[in-house]
Amino acid sequence: MNKNTFKNFSLTVIVLLLGVIFIINFGGPAILKSYIKAGIGDCQAIPILCMAPDEKIIKPAVKETCSVELFPRNDLPKISVCVPKGFTVVEERITKVYYKKAKRKNYDAVVYLLYEKPHFFIGLFPQLKKQGVYNDYEFIKRIMFAKFYDINTLTDAFFVIMKGIFIPNLGNQNNAKMIQFRIDDKHGFLNYNLAKSENYFDCDIFNKDGDFFKVYIKDKNAALDLDTVFSVIASIKKAQN
């Protein structure tokens, strides 16, 4: 595994954690939270830092993955997927602060895709095994369930920082929802915001082999619903090269 692919993405985490290590040794949780607030923000600045998925696992019934509204994309280097018609498709790599500060064309309807092999994240942060995080799914789960007001330890702070970085723009986060799902041999997390004027969907997906897929959909025309997005999730798989 080439750890340099995540170097720039993790730079913010490393810088913040250096300060966290100092604070955790010389101050309590209140000081630790103040430091995180100054570094990335708190629940007022980033409301999703105080949200978590519902414990209930949604199991939507998806009958057709490629339907009238979706068409197959089998020409991508790493991913095969059915995408909504009229949406630009961009396949990415984790090389910078993901989705946050990347300079890209201002598409109104775009699907960003990411694929990583099993053990990618846990390979980047092997020290987390001492905290009971043994696989990539548990790593992402800890990110999704991290909450700012629950910060008491260095590990808590790490996952809150990761949450602030890893979850992309969801529009007005006060209206965002977080859920867990299972579709056939896939499971993961879906963060979304359905509004009258625009929709956002952030999907973190694992298959039975532990492969990781991230699908981020910016739907500025509010054309998609959850059923369509679940069909996209159900269709995703590794490209047959």
N, C-alpha and C positions, 0 to 999 in steps of 0.2 A: 504493500500500500504506500502510495506517495503522500506523505503527510504535508508536503508543501502545498497541495491543492486546497488545504483549509487554512493556510498560514494567515492570510489577510483577514479571513472571517473571524479567526480566533484572537486576533491582535487586541481588539477591544476588550475581550474577556480577560486576557492575560494582564493587561494594564490595570483593569479594575480589581482583579483578584490579588495583585500585589499589594494594593492598598487594603483589601479585605483581610489578608493574612496578618498585616500589622494591627488592624483594628480588632480582630477577633482575639488577639493576644493581650491587648491593652484596654479594651472596652467591651461593653455588653451589646446585646441585640439592638438597643435603641441607637447607639452610635453606628452600628453596622448598617441599620436601615437608613440613617441619615447619609451615610456615605453612598449607598446605592441610589438614593434619591438624587443626590448631587451628580452622580455619574450617568444614569440613564433615565431617571424620573421615578415617580411614585404612581399610585393608583389614580390620582387626579390627572396626571400628565399622560399616563398610559393605562386606561381603565382595565385592559385585559390582564394586567398584572394582579388584579384582584378577582379574576374569573377563573373557573375551572370547568372541565367537561362534566356533564351529568354522569352519575355512576351507572345509569341505565345504558345498555349497549343497543343501539338501533340496528335492526336487521331489515333493511328495505328489500322488497321483492323487485328485482330487476329482470325483466323477461328478455329484452332485446338490448344488447350493448351498442350496436350500430343500427340506429333506426332512421326515420325520415329526417330528424333534426341533426343527426350525427353522421360523420363519414370517417372512414379509416385512414390513419396516417401510418403507413408502413415504410416510409422513406427516411425516417429519423435514425441517427447513428445508434442510439441506445434503447429507445423506447418505441413500442408499438401501442397505439391508442386511438380511440374514436373521439373526435373533437367536434364541437358545435360548428355548423356552417357559418361562414362569415367571420371567424375568429382567426387572428394571426397566431401561429404556433412558434414558440422560441424554446429550444432545448438548452439548458444552462449547466454550469458546473459551479460548485461552491469554491469561489476564488476571492470573494470580497464580502462585505457586509451584505448579506443576502436580501435582495429586493429593495433595501432601504435607500442606498445612495448610488446605486448603479446608474450610469448615464445611458439611457436607452430611448428609442423613439416613443413618442407619446401616443400609443395605440389606445383606442377606446374599447376595443374588444380583443383580448389577448389571452392566450393560455401559455404560462411558463411551466416547463417540465424539467424535472431533475431526477437522475437515477444514481444510486450508490450501491455497491456490492455489500453483502452481509459483513457485519463487524466493522463497518467504516467508522462510525462514531465512537464505539467503545475502544477501537484501536487508537483513536486520537487522544482519548482520555482514559488510559488504562488504570489510573489511580482510583477511578470511581468504583472499581470492583471491590475495594475495601468498604465502600458504602452500600454494597448490595446491588450495584448496577452491573449486570453481567452480559447484557445484550443491547442491541440498538433499539429494540422496542421499549425496553425499560428506560433507556436514556430519553427517548422522545416522550414517553409517558410522564417521567419526572418533570420535564419541561412544561408540559401542558397543565399539570396539576400544581405547579409552583405558584405560590402567592406571596406578594410583598409583605403582608402583615404576619406571615408565618416564618419570616426569616429569624433564625436563632443561631445557625451555624454557618461555617464556610460553605458546606455543601448546599444548604438552602440558598445562600447568596449566589452561588454559581448557577443554579438552575433558574433563578429569577432573572439574572443577567442574560442567560441564554434565551429565555422566553421573550424578553424585550427585543432581542436581536433576531431570533429565528422566525417569529411570526410576522409576516409581511403586512403591508397596509390593508386594513379592513374598513377604511372609511371612518365613519363615526363609531368608535369602539364601544360607546355606551349602548349601542343597539346590537352589538355582536353576540353571537351564540357559539357555544363550544359543545360538541357532542363526540361520543365514541360510536364506531360503527363496525359491523362485520358483514361482508358480502362474499358469499361462497368461500374461497380460500384466501380472501384478503381481509385485513382488519386494520384499524388505525383511528385517526382523529380528523374531524372536519370542523374548522372554524369558519364562520360565514356571517355576512351582513346583507340582509335583503332590505332594500330601500325602494322608494317610489321611483327614484331617478337613476340609481346605480346599484350594482351588486358586487360583492367580493366573496371569493371562496378560497380557502387555504386548506389543502388536503395533504395529510401525511399518511402514507399507505405502506403496509408490509404484506408480502405474500408468504406462503407457507414455507418458503426456503429462506426467509429473512432478508430478501432484497427490499431496498427502500426506494420509494417513489414519492416525490413531492409535486403536487399540481397546484398552481396558483392561478386563479382565473380573475381577471379584471373585466367586469361586464358593465361598462359605463352606460349602456343603453337599457339595462335591467331586462334583458331578453331571456335569461335562464332561470329555471327553478331548481329546487333540490332534487327532484326526480331525474332531471337531465344530468346534473352533476354526479349523482350516484351511478348513472349509466356510464359516464366517463370513467369513474373510479373502477367500475366492474370490468371495463375493457382494457385497462392498462396492463402491460406486461413487457418483459424484456424483448428487445428486437432480436430477430433471428438472423444473425450475421453469418 
